[in-house]
Amino acid sequence: MNEETFFLYDDKESTETRFVSFMGRNTRFDLAITKTTRHYGKSLVLNMLGSTYAIIGQDDLEEEGYLEHAFNLTEEDAMELREFLAEVV
C-alpha cells in the first residue's frame, strides 16, 4: 500500500459464524451466519449457493420484500428463509 491510502476503518473483531444447510420446499439454502457487534448487532448472512449476502436483523425480516430482493428469491422461498432466520438472528 502506498502512503496515500486513506482507510475509513481497519478493525479486527472476533466473530461467531454458524454454517447451516437446509432444504426448503423448492430451494436448498447453504448459509453462513456471522454474528458481530458491527452493523448495530445485526448478522451477516451469506447464501453460499447463490453468492448473495445481506446484513439482517429482526427489523429486516419484517420488511416486505427485503429477503426476496437481497437473495433473489420467490415469495415462498423467502418465507421459508424468513422463518428460519427469525430463530437465529
C-alpha positions, -999 to 999 in steps of 0.1 A, spaced: 0 0 0 12 35 -7 13 64 16 -18 80 1 -42 51 11 -70 65 32 -88 40 54 -123 47 66 -117 19 91 -95 -11 95 -106 -32 125 -103 -67 136 -130 -85 156 -137 -120 169 -170 -132 155 -192 -163 158 -201 -180 125 -227 -207 120 -228 -228 89 -261 -244 82 -277 -261 52 -314 -270 48 -337 -279 20 -369 -258 17 -398 -269 -4 -382 -256 -36 -348 -244 -27 -317 -255 -9 -301 -230 14 -264 -232 23 -258 -203 47 -230 -188 67 -244 -166 95 -218 -144 112 -227 -126 144 -207 -95 151 -210 -63 171 -208 -43 138 -239 -32 120 -258 -25 151 -257 -61 162 -272 -75 130 -260 -107 114 -242 -110 82 -260 -138 63 -243 -153 32 -260 -176 8 -231 -196 -5 -250 -213 -33 -263 -180 -47 -233 -159 -39 -256 -133 -22 -255 -118 12 -273 -93 34 -269 -77 68 -300 -89 87 -317 -81 120 -352 -88 132 -364 -55 118 -352 -65 83 -371 -98 85 -403 -78 89 -396 -55 59 -417 -66 30 -397 -78 0 -363 -75 17 -352 -111 16 -368 -116 -19 -346 -87 -32 -314 -94 -12 -313 -132 -21 -332 -131 -54 -359 -154 -40 -396 -161 -47 -420 -151 -21 -425 -187 -10 -387 -194 -7 -382 -161 11 -409 -171 37 -390 -203 44 -358 -184 49 -375 -158 70 -390 -184 93 -355 -200 98 -337 -167 103 -363 -154 128 -350 -181 152 -312 -174 147 -307 -136 141 
